[in-house]
Amino acid sequence: MSSEKIKLGLVDDHALMRKGLVNLIEAFGNCTIVFEANNGEDLFQKLHTHPLPDIVLMDIHMPGMNGYEATEKLAKAYPKIKVLVLTVIDHESAVLRIMKKGARGYLLKDTSPYELNRAITEIHQKGYFLNDIVGNKLINNLKELSEPEEGYSLLTEREIEFLQHCCTDLSYREIAEKMCVSFRTVDGYRESCSEKLQVKSRIGFVTYAIKEGLVRL
């Protein structure tokens, strides 16, 4: 197993919050902070002058470019950098809005150090962190979401099976083992489903599968 640390960028307009996070995260042992930024504009300046992070911890409410704008811009300009939201906001609209813009996980600032480290690790390894905050908000808000696209009728049986496995905590490699196919084949299912359903993230796959009744809650 590689001993290389997970590189993180911190984006929060409160200096004391950033300093506290730096001390906490460095103590985890598996992470390192490559830069701090006080808003979205500062984030993109730091991206040009510092090593690129694997994950950005993103606050939402900040002066200037806020977390929504920064997450959307980051997903387009640096698609390999993943965003973990860390905020005090616990509203369905905020969770859904920023997840749709490309965030890979959502935590409240009163979360435990263990949960924070777990979220960082899972996003780095699996590409997403689906906790109760995100899952419950998606489920509770299903009636408010748009009607399903016609893409469902275009899915093959194996693609539907892939979507069902996406609703578990299995990684894509573990899904490949479960389906008895290669990782490359599963990656093909992911790309095909993404194109047919116009969905860009695993969170989107989960939302779609729930809406279409492909999984039981």
C-alpha positions in Angstrom: 0.0 0.0 0.0 1.3 3.5 -0.9 2.4 5.6 2.0 1.9 8.9 0.1 -0.3 11.3 2.0 -3.6 12.7 0.7 -3.0 16.3 -0.3 -5.7 18.7 0.9 -6.6 22.4 0.2 -8.7 24.3 2.8 -11.2 26.9 1.6 -12.8 28.9 4.5 -13.0 32.6 5.3 -12.4 32.1 9.0 -8.7 32.0 9.8 -9.2 30.4 13.2 -11.3 27.6 11.6 -8.6 26.9 9.0 -5.8 26.8 11.6 -7.8 24.4 13.8 -8.4 22.2 10.8 -4.7 22.3 9.8 -3.7 21.1 13.3 -6.4 18.4 13.4 -5.8 17.1 9.9 -2.0 17.0 10.1 -2.5 14.9 13.3 -4.4 12.2 11.3 -1.1 11.1 9.8 -2.5 10.2 6.4 -3.1 13.8 5.1 -1.1 16.9 4.4 -2.3 20.5 3.8 -0.9 22.0 0.6 -2.5 25.4 0.9 -5.2 27.5 2.6 -7.6 29.9 0.9 -10.2 32.4 2.2 -12.7 32.2 -0.7 -13.1 30.9 -4.3 -11.0 33.6 -5.9 -8.2 32.9 -3.5 -8.5 29.1 -4.1 -7.9 29.5 -7.9 -4.9 31.8 -7.2 -3.4 29.1 -4.9 -4.1 26.4 -7.5 -1.7 28.2 -9.8 1.1 28.7 -7.2 0.9 25.5 -5.1 0.9 21.8 -5.6 -2.6 20.6 -6.7 -4.6 18.9 -3.9 -6.4 15.6 -4.2 -9.3 17.0 -2.2 -10.5 20.5 -1.4 -12.4 21.1 1.9 -14.9 23.7 0.9 -17.0 26.0 3.0 -20.2 27.4 1.4 -20.8 30.9 2.7 -17.8 33.1 2.0 -17.3 36.6 0.7 -16.6 37.0 -3.0 -16.8 33.7 -4.8 -18.8 31.4 -2.5 -18.6 27.6 -2.2 -21.3 26.9 -4.8 -19.5 28.9 -7.5 -16.1 27.6 -6.6 -17.2 24.0 -6.6 -18.9 24.3 -10.0 -15.8 26.1 -11.5 -13.4 23.6 -9.9 -15.3 20.6 -11.3 -15.0 22.1 -14.8 -11.4 23.4 -14.6 -9.9 20.7 -12.4 -12.1 17.6 -12.7 -9.6 15.3 -10.9 -9.8 17.5 -7.7 -12.6 16.3 -5.5 -14.6 18.6 -3.2 -15.7 17.7 0.4 -18.0 20.3 1.7 -17.5 21.3 5.4 -20.1 23.8 6.5 -22.6 24.8 9.3 -25.5 24.7 6.8 -27.9 21.8 7.2 -30.6 22.6 4.6 -31.8 20.2 1.9 -31.5 22.9 -0.7 -27.9 23.6 0.1 -26.9 19.9 0.1 -28.6 19.2 -3.2 -27.4 22.4 -4.9 -23.7 21.9 -4.1 -23.8 18.1 -4.8 -25.3 18.8 -8.2 -22.4 21.3 -8.8 -19.9 18.5 -8.3 -19.2 18.1 -4.6 -18.3 14.5 -3.6 -19.3 14.6 0.1 -21.0 16.9 2.6 -20.1 17.3 6.3 -21.2 19.7 9.0 -18.6 21.5 11.0 -19.6 19.8 14.2 -18.7 16.4 12.8 -16.2 14.2 14.7 -12.5 14.0 13.7 -13.1 10.3 13.0 -15.9 11.1 10.6 -13.9 13.8 8.9 -10.9 11.4 8.3 -13.3 8.7 7.1 -14.8 11.1 4.6 -11.5 12.3 3.3 -10.2 8.7 3.0 -13.3 7.4 1.2 -13.4 10.3 -1.2 -9.8 9.7 -2.0 -10.3 5.9 -2.5 -13.8 5.7 -3.9 -14.4 9.1 -5.3 -17.4 10.0 -3.1 -18.7 9.9 0.5 -22.3 9.1 0.9 -23.4 9.7 4.5 -26.7 10.1 6.2 -26.7 13.9 5.6 -26.5 13.4 1.8 -28.6 10.2 1.6 -31.5 11.5 3.7 -31.6 14.8 2.0 -31.7 13.1 -1.4 -34.5 10.7 -0.3 -36.6 13.4 1.4 -36.3 15.6 -1.6 -37.1 13.1 -4.3 -40.6 14.5 -4.9 -39.1 17.9 -5.6 -36.6 16.6 -8.2 -37.3 16.8 -11.9 -39.1 13.9 -13.7 -36.8 11.1 -14.8 -35.3 11.2 -18.3 -36.1 8.7 -21.0 -32.7 7.2 -20.6 -34.0 4.4 -18.4 -35.5 2.6 -21.3 -32.1 2.7 -23.1 -30.2 1.0 -20.2 -29.2 -2.7 -20.6 -29.8 -5.2 -17.8 -26.1 -5.1 -16.8 -26.2 -1.3 -16.7 -29.2 -1.5 -14.4 -27.4 -4.0 -12.2 -24.4 -1.6 -12.1 -26.7 1.3 -11.0 -28.1 -0.9 -8.2 -24.6 -1.7 -7.0 -23.8 2.0 -7.0 -26.3 2.4 -4.2 -24.1 0.3 -1.9 -20.8 1.1 -0.2 -18.9 -1.0 -2.7 -16.1 0.7 -4.7 -16.1 0.5 -8.5 -13.4 -2.3 -8.3 -15.5 -4.2 -5.8 -18.6 -3.8 -8.1 -16.5 -5.3 -10.9 -15.7 -8.3 -8.7 -19.4 -8.6 -7.7 -20.5 -8.5 -11.3 -17.7 -10.9 -12.3 -16.3 -8.5 -14.9 -13.2 -6.4 -15.3 -12.7 -3.0 -13.8 -12.5 -1.7 -17.4 -15.9 -3.1 -18.1 -17.4 -1.5 -15.1 -15.8 1.8 -16.1 -17.6 1.3 -19.5 -20.9 0.9 -17.7 -20.2 4.1 -15.7 -19.5 6.1 -18.9 -22.5 4.6 -20.7 -24.9 5.3 -17.9 -23.5 8.8 -17.5 -24.1 9.6 -21.1 -27.5 8.0 -21.3 -28.8 9.5 -18.1 -26.9 12.8 -18.3 -25.5 12.2 -14.8 -21.9 13.0 -13.9 -21.4 11.5 -10.4 -22.2 8.5 -8.3 -24.5 10.6 -6.2 -26.4 11.2 -9.4 -26.6 7.5 -10.1 -27.9 6.8 -6.6 -30.6 9.6 -7.0 -31.7 8.2 -10.3 -31.8 4.6 -9.1 -34.0 5.6 -6.1 -36.3 7.7 -8.3 -36.8 4.9 -10.8 -37.4 2.3 -8.1 -34.3 0.3 -9.0 -33.5 -0.1 -5.3 -35.7 -0.5 -2.2 -35.3 2.0 0.7 
